[in-house]
Amino acid sequence: MTEKTVTATTVSTPLHGLRVLDLATLFAGPLAATLLGDFGAEVVKVEHPAKPDPSRGHGPAKDGIGLWWKLLGRNKRTITLNLSTPGGRATLLRLAATADVIIENFRPGTLEKWDLGWEELSAANPRLVLTRVTAFGQFGPYAHRPGFGTLAEAMSGFAAITGEPGAPPTLPPFGLADSITALATAYAVMTALAARERTGEGQVVDMAIIEPMLAVLGPQPLWYDQLGYVQERTGNRSANNAPRNTYRTADGTWVAVSTSAQSIAERVMRLVGRPDLIEEPWFATGAGRAAHADVLDTAVGTWIAARTRTDVLAAFEKAEAAVAPIQDVRDVMADPQYQALGTVTAVEDPELGRIRMQNVLFRLSATPGAIRWTGRPHGADTDEVLTELGLTAAELTALRAEGAL
């Protein structure tokens, strides 16, 4: 497939006309705003004049330009505003009157300290959806603690079940909880907007990062409630089915095999030359197979170890058994399925030229999303956005003198 470069587009988008103020920093809240912007929402990123969103400096940079921000800041206009100043507060209220959604992640009580809580914001715009993303939520004994996604990965039970048996709990090497929360937050915003269509009124979304992380871990609370069952670390194995693991090939690469369905498990064992195991009474259930994972892993691992990854993948595909290569980012960029889907796309950036990043999250047949531009410099659109709001040149000068911009 020939890779196409994405540029600004005027295609019809499903969220056209929706205005979002992104007051949040780092990842969960800002990524939720990015997801909305990808499908046409007008997102205005509001940053402190002297303290930009720290995500601009996270991770590798090229020529002093943070690359993560190019992804996280895409489809957003950027302005500066010091909300703790009188002029900044007044300007935000004027912006709120024009917005549909505000996304913020200050510690609970911070907006209220600036007289910018729900009472003031909803008075300025009764249809506003105020989306509050924090580590622990707006109330409860931990509400005022500082927190990040790592704490959610620890508290939710994720780290406790991740890693090898007997080894330390393992945290993910990327912002897993923040990313899951961003998806949940975008869903929460759209749910609140759907409710507004019926009621005509906005509301507050209270999103605690510790909760979406727990939601994706499955029925662990239910298992514990009904059975007292506590899931242990099993490495790459599963307590619910086998074989399920990663296996090294003859050419030193790795593949992953999953057999969640009984029919797939049977196909794998026939493929690796051990159809006799299918006749074992324990093979008939996922739990039974999991209890005999050593036997199954030996059979599958020995067969795979004698073949190259190319041969393994081809044999599994022919047998209609579930397998995937263990890929790093180099493999991902060249993977033909990702190429067919357009999952990684090229975008023109004014500072860096042609750059590649993940495309919009899903495909809509009639009203597709698009990357209209990449993350813009700090405060690049301040004058334009505030002039559109009706502020005069004299008012902008006064706000700058006050330190509000």
KEBAFI-366729 format. One line per 2 residues: number of its first residue (from 1); their letters; for each residue x negated, y negated, z negated of C-alpha. Coordinates in steps of 0.25 Angstrom, whole numbers, plus 5000, padded with zeros to 4 digits. Example, Ala and Ser with C-alpha at 12.3 -4.5 7.8 and 13.67 -1.06 7.14 Angstrom:
1 = as = 4951 5018 4969; 4945 5004 4971 .
// end
This chain:
1 = mt = 5000 5000 5000; 4995 4986 5003 .
3 = ek = 4994 4977 4991; 5002 4964 4993 .
5 = tv = 4998 4951 4986; 5010 4945 4978 .
7 = ta = 5012 4930 4979; 5022 4921 4973 .
9 = tt = 5036 4925 4978; 5050 4919 4980 .
11 = vs = 5057 4932 4980; 5070 4933 4972 .
13 = tp = 5067 4938 4958; 5077 4943 4948 .
15 = lh = 5073 4934 4937; 5072 4921 4945 .
17 = gl = 5078 4909 4937; 5074 4915 4924 .
19 = rv = 5065 4906 4916; 5055 4912 4905 .
21 = ld = 5046 4904 4896; 5034 4913 4892 .
23 = la = 5029 4908 4878; 5023 4921 4874 .
25 = tl = 5008 4925 4874; 5000 4937 4877 .
27 = fa = 5008 4949 4883; 5022 4954 4879 .
29 = gp = 5030 4941 4880; 5022 4935 4892 .
31 = la = 5023 4949 4900; 5038 4949 4898 .
33 = at = 5038 4935 4904; 5029 4940 4915 .
35 = ll = 5039 4952 4918; 5050 4941 4919 .
37 = gd = 5042 4932 4928; 5039 4944 4937 .
39 = fg = 5054 4945 4941; 5056 4930 4943 .
41 = ae = 5058 4923 4930; 5051 4910 4929 .
43 = vv = 5041 4911 4918; 5035 4899 4911 .
45 = kv = 5023 4903 4902; 5021 4894 4891 .
47 = eh = 5007 4893 4884; 5001 4885 4874 .
49 = pa = 4993 4874 4880; 4980 4878 4872 .
51 = kp = 4982 4892 4870; 4987 4900 4882 .
53 = dp = 4993 4914 4882; 4981 4923 4877 .
55 = sr = 4984 4932 4888; 4977 4923 4898 .
57 = gh = 4964 4927 4891; 4967 4942 4889 .
59 = gp = 4959 4952 4897; 4949 4951 4908 .
61 = ak = 4948 4937 4916; 4943 4934 4929 .
63 = dg = 4936 4920 4931; 4942 4916 4917 .
65 = ig = 4956 4919 4921; 4963 4929 4913 .
67 = lw = 4969 4941 4922; 4980 4946 4912 .
69 = wk = 4986 4932 4913; 4988 4933 4928 .
71 = ll = 4997 4945 4926; 5004 4940 4913 .
73 = gr = 5006 4926 4918; 5011 4929 4932 .
75 = nk = 5024 4923 4936; 5023 4912 4925 .
77 = rt = 5021 4897 4925; 5012 4893 4914 .
79 = it = 5014 4881 4905; 5008 4876 4892 .
81 = ln = 5017 4872 4880; 5013 4870 4865 .
83 = ls = 5026 4874 4858; 5021 4869 4845 .
85 = tp = 5021 4855 4849; 5034 4846 4850 .
87 = gg = 5033 4844 4865; 5030 4859 4867 .
89 = ra = 5042 4863 4859; 5051 4853 4867 .
91 = tl = 5046 4857 4880; 5048 4872 4877 .
93 = lr = 5062 4869 4873; 5064 4862 4887 .
95 = la = 5058 4874 4893; 5067 4884 4885 .
97 = at = 5079 4876 4890; 5076 4881 4904 .
99 = ad = 5071 4895 4901; 5079 4908 4900 .
101 = vi = 5068 4915 4892; 5057 4912 4882 .
103 = ie = 5047 4923 4879; 5038 4920 4866 .
105 = nf = 5029 4928 4857; 5026 4919 4846 .
107 = rp = 5027 4924 4832; 5041 4924 4826 .
109 = gt = 5044 4910 4821; 5034 4902 4830 .
111 = le = 5044 4897 4839; 5053 4893 4827 .
113 = kw = 5041 4886 4821; 5040 4877 4834 .
115 = dl = 5056 4875 4834; 5056 4884 4846 .
117 = gw = 5064 4895 4840; 5077 4902 4846 .
119 = ee = 5085 4891 4840; 5078 4880 4847 .
121 = ls = 5076 4888 4860; 5090 4893 4861 .
123 = aa = 5095 4879 4858; 5087 4874 4870 .
125 = np = 5092 4885 4879; 5103 4895 4874 .
127 = rl = 5101 4904 4885; 5086 4906 4882 .
129 = vl = 5081 4920 4879; 5070 4919 4869 .
131 = tr = 5061 4931 4869; 5052 4933 4857 .
133 = vt = 5041 4943 4858; 5033 4946 4846 .
135 = af = 5025 4958 4840; 5035 4961 4829 .
137 = gq = 5048 4953 4832; 5054 4941 4826 .
139 = fg = 5058 4947 4813; 5053 4958 4803 .
141 = py = 5041 4959 4794; 5031 4959 4805 .
143 = ah = 5037 4948 4813; 5027 4937 4810 .
145 = rp = 5015 4945 4812; 5006 4943 4824 .
147 = gf = 5006 4955 4833; 5003 4960 4847 .
149 = gt = 5007 4972 4856; 4995 4981 4849 .
151 = la = 5003 4980 4836; 5015 4985 4843 .
153 = ea = 5008 4997 4849; 5003 5000 4835 .
155 = ms = 5016 4998 4827; 5025 5005 4837 .
157 = gf = 5019 5018 4836; 5012 5018 4850 .
159 = aa = 4998 5018 4845; 5001 5029 4835 .
161 = it = 5005 5039 4846; 4994 5034 4856 .
163 = ge = 4981 5041 4856; 4975 5055 4854 .
165 = pg = 4979 5063 4842; 4970 5060 4830 .
167 = ap = 4965 5048 4837; 4968 5033 4833 .
169 = pt = 4981 5027 4838; 4979 5020 4852 .
171 = lp = 4983 5007 4856; 4985 5004 4871 .
173 = pf = 4974 4996 4878; 4984 4986 4884 .
175 = gl = 4996 4978 4879; 5006 4989 4879 .
177 = ad = 5016 4984 4869; 5016 4970 4875 .
179 = si = 5019 4975 4889; 5030 4984 4884 .
181 = ta = 5036 4972 4876; 5035 4963 4888 .
183 = la = 5044 4973 4896; 5053 4974 4884 .
185 = ta = 5053 4959 4883; 5057 4957 4898 .
187 = ya = 5068 4966 4896; 5073 4959 4883 .
189 = vm = 5073 4946 4891; 5081 4951 4902 .
191 = ta = 5091 4958 4892; 5092 4944 4885 .
193 = la = 5095 4937 4898; 5105 4948 4902 .
195 = ar = 5112 4945 4889; 5112 4930 4892 .
197 = er = 5119 4932 4905; 5131 4937 4896 .
199 = tg = 5130 4928 4884; 5124 4915 4890 .
201 = eg = 5114 4914 4878; 5100 4918 4876 .
203 = qv = 5094 4925 4864; 5081 4929 4857 .
205 = vd = 5073 4942 4862; 5065 4947 4850 .
207 = ma = 5054 4957 4856; 5045 4963 4846 .
209 = ii = 5033 4970 4853; 5033 4982 4843 .
211 = ep = 5047 4986 4848; 5045 4988 4863 .
213 = ml = 5033 4996 4860; 5041 5005 4851 .
215 = av = 5052 5006 4861; 5043 5013 4871 .
217 = lg = 5037 5023 4862; 5050 5032 4863 .
219 = pq = 5058 5039 4852; 5047 5039 4841 .
221 = pl = 5056 5032 4831; 5068 5042 4834 .
223 = wy = 5058 5054 4833; 5054 5049 4820 .
225 = dq = 5068 5046 4815; 5074 5059 4819 .
227 = lg = 5062 5069 4817; 5051 5061 4809 .
229 = yv = 5042 5063 4822; 5030 5055 4823 .
231 = qe = 5023 5055 4837; 5008 5058 4836 .
233 = rt = 4997 5054 4845; 4995 5064 4856 .
235 = gn = 4986 5057 4866; 4990 5059 4880 .
237 = rs = 4999 5071 4876; 5014 5070 4873 .
239 = an = 5022 5077 4862; 5033 5078 4872 .
241 = na = 5027 5085 4884; 5015 5091 4890 .
243 = pr = 5006 5092 4898; 5005 5077 4896 .
245 = nt = 4991 5071 4896; 4979 5065 4904 .
247 = yr = 4970 5075 4911; 4956 5073 4918 .
249 = ta = 4954 5077 4932; 4942 5083 4939 .
251 = dg = 4937 5070 4944; 4937 5063 4930 .
253 = tw = 4951 5056 4932; 4963 5058 4923 .
255 = va = 4978 5061 4926; 4990 5060 4917 .
257 = vs = 5001 5072 4917; 5015 5071 4911 .
259 = ts = 5025 5082 4910; 5037 5076 4903 .
261 = aq = 5046 5084 4912; 5046 5099 4911 .
263 = si = 5046 5101 4926; 5033 5093 4927 .
265 = ae = 5026 5101 4916; 5029 5113 4923 .
267 = rv = 5024 5108 4936; 5011 5103 4930 .
269 = mr = 5009 5117 4924; 5011 5124 4937 .
271 = lv = 5002 5114 4944; 4990 5117 4934 .
273 = gr = 4992 5132 4935; 4998 5135 4922 .
275 = pd = 5013 5139 4925; 5012 5149 4914 .
277 = li = 5013 5138 4904; 5027 5134 4909 .
279 = ee = 5032 5147 4904; 5028 5145 4890 .
281 = pw = 5040 5142 4881; 5034 5129 4876 .
283 = fa = 5032 5123 4890; 5047 5121 4891 .
285 = tg = 5048 5108 4883; 5039 5096 4882 .
287 = ag = 5037 5097 4868; 5032 5112 4870 .
289 = ra = 5023 5108 4880; 5017 5097 4872 .
291 = ah = 5014 5107 4861; 5006 5114 4871 .
293 = ad = 4999 5102 4877; 4985 5108 4875 .
295 = vl = 4988 5120 4884; 4995 5111 4894 .
297 = dt = 4984 5101 4894; 4974 5111 4896 .
299 = av = 4981 5117 4908; 4984 5104 4915 .
301 = gt = 4970 5097 4911; 4962 5109 4916 .
303 = wi = 4969 5109 4930; 4968 5094 4931 .
305 = aa = 4953 5094 4927; 4950 5103 4939 .
307 = rt = 4956 5093 4949; 4953 5079 4954 .
309 = rt = 4964 5068 4950; 4968 5067 4965 .
311 = dv = 4971 5082 4965; 4978 5082 4952 .
313 = la = 4987 5071 4956; 4990 5077 4969 .
315 = af = 4993 5091 4963; 5002 5085 4952 .
317 = ek = 5010 5077 4963; 5012 5089 4972 .
319 = ae = 5017 5097 4959; 5026 5085 4956 .
321 = aa = 5020 5084 4942; 5017 5071 4934 .
323 = va = 5003 5066 4935; 4996 5052 4936 .
325 = pi = 4982 5048 4937; 4976 5040 4925 .
327 = qd = 4973 5027 4931; 4966 5015 4927 .
329 = vr = 4969 5001 4933; 4960 5004 4946 .
331 = dv = 4968 5016 4949; 4981 5008 4946 .
333 = ma = 4977 4998 4956; 4975 5008 4967 .
335 = dp = 4987 5018 4964; 4996 5020 4976 .
337 = qy = 5008 5020 4968; 5006 5007 4961 .
339 = qa = 5002 5001 4975; 5015 5006 4980 .
341 = lg = 5023 5000 4969; 5015 4987 4970 .
343 = tv = 5012 4988 4955; 4999 4980 4956 .
345 = ta = 5000 4968 4965; 4991 4957 4970 .
347 = ve = 4995 4942 4966; 4988 4929 4971 .
349 = dp = 4982 4922 4959; 4978 4907 4961 .
351 = el = 4966 4909 4952; 4961 4923 4955 .
353 = gr = 4967 4926 4969; 4973 4939 4972 .
355 = ir = 4975 4948 4959; 4982 4961 4956 .
357 = mq = 4991 4963 4945; 5004 4972 4941 .
359 = nv = 5016 4968 4949; 5030 4965 4944 .
361 = lf = 5035 4977 4935; 5046 4983 4944 .
363 = rl = 5052 4982 4957; 5065 4976 4960 .
365 = sa = 5071 4978 4974; 5078 4965 4976 .
367 = tp = 5072 4955 4967; 5057 4959 4964 .
369 = ga = 5048 4952 4955; 5035 4946 4959 .
371 = ir = 5022 4940 4954; 5023 4926 4959 .
373 = wt = 5010 4921 4952; 5000 4925 4942 .
375 = gr = 4997 4920 4928; 4995 4905 4929 .
377 = ph = 4985 4896 4922; 4988 4891 4908 .
379 = ga = 4998 4880 4909; 4998 4879 4924 .
381 = dt = 5013 4876 4926; 5015 4867 4913 .
383 = de = 5018 4854 4921; 5026 4861 4932 .
385 = vl = 5035 4868 4922; 5037 4857 4913 .
387 = te = 5040 4847 4924; 5050 4856 4929 .
389 = lg = 5056 4855 4915; 5057 4840 4916 .
391 = lt = 5045 4835 4909; 5039 4823 4914 .
393 = aa = 5024 4820 4916; 5024 4811 4904 .
395 = el = 5031 4822 4896; 5020 4832 4900 .
397 = ta = 5009 4822 4897; 5015 4820 4883 .
399 = lr = 5016 4835 4880; 5002 4837 4884 .
401 = ae = 4998 4826 4875; 5006 4833 4864 .
403 = ga = 4999 4846 4866; 5012 4852 4870 .
405 = l = 5006 4856 4884 .
// end
